[in-house]
């Protein structure tokens, strides 16, 4: 598993956040994780690439 790395001294969206987590306990339980990259101006013809792999493990109840 790779740690989430955040670049210092660069601007991130949403108040400087590099990650955002949303939860909904009812009626449908879910968790949403968003990983945000630093703000960057792209030149014409450029496009961002952001590859993310999530791994899920069952939890004991």
Secondary structure, 3 states (H helix, E strand, C coil): CCCCCCCCCCCEHHHHCCEEEEEECCCCCEEEEEECCECCCCCCCCCCCCCCCCCCCCCCC
